[in-house]
Amino acid sequence: MSIRECFTYDGFFPDASWLSRCRMLLANPRYSALVLFRLQQAFRGRRRLSRLMARLNCVLNGGIEISNLATIGRGVDFHHTQGVVIGGDSVVGEGVHIFGRVTIGEKNGRYPRIGRGVRLYAGCVVIGGVTVGDWAAVGPNSLVGADVRPGDIVVGVPARSTRVLAGDPFAWAKLI
């Protein structure tokens, strides 16, 4: 990926001038987190520059840490960048919405795969070689350690599907 593509790859402000893009890079963490990550990957062969982009991303955007080896699709939206960690060989699909303090990480040497259009709400943790299906949602402060079906909503520690709870008037009490 070229440096020019880093600023336009995700579709933010396609007709904006370079000056406007530079302002957005400094002022908008939702935009700058992705641009700095794309720059980090563009400089992958030049280790010091890549590390500099990772450190800048962490400092400018409230502690977001994205591994150089992670794969992030187009249009990923960081609603709050504070405390977000995306580790190693994790794969994040297109159009994913990530809220604050989300951790996507390794367990036993395996990394998760997040499908397209998934919503990862505040404080959730997705670990291990799990797959979160397309258009699924992971509730706040949930711990996902098993696969999530496409379109499913999971909540709790450990995360459980809300489909199982349908029709039971006392189902939410079982989650606590």
N, C-alpha and C positions, 0 to 999 in steps of 0.2 A: 504494500500500500504506500502510495506517495504521501508526502507531507501535505500537499494540497487536498488530497482525498480525505485526510484526517478531519478536516474542517467541514466537509460536505457529505460524508458517508452516511450519517444518520438522518439526513433530511431536515435538520434544523436550519431555518433561515436560508433556503436555497438561493434567493436573489439578493442576499445582503452583501454589502461591501466588506472589504477586508477590515476596515476600521471598525465597523459594527460587529464583526465576528470577534475581533480582539477585545472589544468592550465586553461582549457576552462571555468570553473566555474568563475574564477577571471577575465579572459580576454575578454570573449565574452558575451555581454549582451543578445543576442538572445537566448543563451543556458542557461545562469545563471538565467534569469527571470523565465523560466519554471521550472528549477530544484529547485530553492528556493520556488516557489509556491507549487511544489509537496511535498517538505519537510514541508512546512507550513501545508499542509493537513495531512501529515503523523503524525505530532505532534498535531493534532487537540484536542486530549484529554488532552494534557499538555499545558495549556493556555500560560504560559510564553515562552516556546520554540516556540510555534506557532507565538506569537507576535514578538519574536526576528527574526524569519525567514522573517516575513512581513516587519519589519524595515530594515533588511539587504537588502532585495529585493529593497526597496525604495531608500536606500542610494547608493548601488552599481550600480543600473541600471537607474539612472537619474529620479527618481520620479515615477516609476511605482507603482501603488497601485491595488492589486487584493484582493478582499474580500475572507476570508476563506470559505465562503459559496458558492462561485462561482464554477461552473463545467466547466472545460476546457478539451476538447478532445485531442487526440494524434496529434502530429505534428503541433501544432499551431506555427506560425512564427511571432515573433515581429521584424519587420524590423527596427524600431526605438522605444526604450522603453521610451523615454522622454515624460512625462506627460500622459501616458496611465492609465486610470482608468476603472476597471471592478468591478462593485458593486454587493453586495448582492447575490441573488439567480439567477444571470444571467447564461445562458447556452451558451457556445461557442463550436461549433462543431469541428470535425476533419479537419485539414488542412487549417484552417483559416489564412489569412494573415492580420496582424494588423500593420498599420503604426503609426507614432508619433501623440501624442495629441488626441488620440481617447478616447471617453467616452462612456461606456456602462452602463447605470444606471437606477435608479428607478423613476417611476412617479406614484403617487397614490397607492403605495404599490405593484406595479407590475413590473416585470423585463423582459427584452427582451430575446429572443431565437435566436441565430445566427446559421444558418445551416452549412453544410459541404462545404468547399472550398470557402467560402465567402471572398471577399477582402474589407477591411475597410480602406479607404485612409485617409490621414493626416487631422486631425481636425474634423472628422465627429463625430456626436453625435447620439446615438441610445438610446432612452428612452421609458419607459413604457412597457406595455405588448405586444409589437410587435414581429412578427416573420419575420426574414430575411431568405428567402428561399435559398436552396442549390445553390451554384455556382453564386450567385448574387454579385453585386458590388455596394458599396456606395461611391459616389464621394467625393472629398475633401471638407471640410467645409460644408457638408450637415447635415441637421437635420431630422432624421427619426422618425416620430411619428405615422406612419401607416404601416401596413404589406407590405412587399416587396415580389413579386412573385419569384419563383425559376428562376434563369438565367437572371433576370432583372438587369438593370443598373439604379440607381436613383441618381439624382443630385439636388442641390438647397436647399433653405430654404423657405418653407418646401420641403422635398425631393419629386421629381416627377419622374415618369418613363420616360425614353427616348423613349420607344415604342410609346407613345402618340405623340411624336414629329416626327416620321418617315414620310417622304413624304412632310413635310412642310418646304420650303426653309428658312423661317424666324423663325423657331421654337426656335433656340437658343436665339434669341433676347427676346422671351417671358419669358425665365428663369431669365433674369436679372431684 
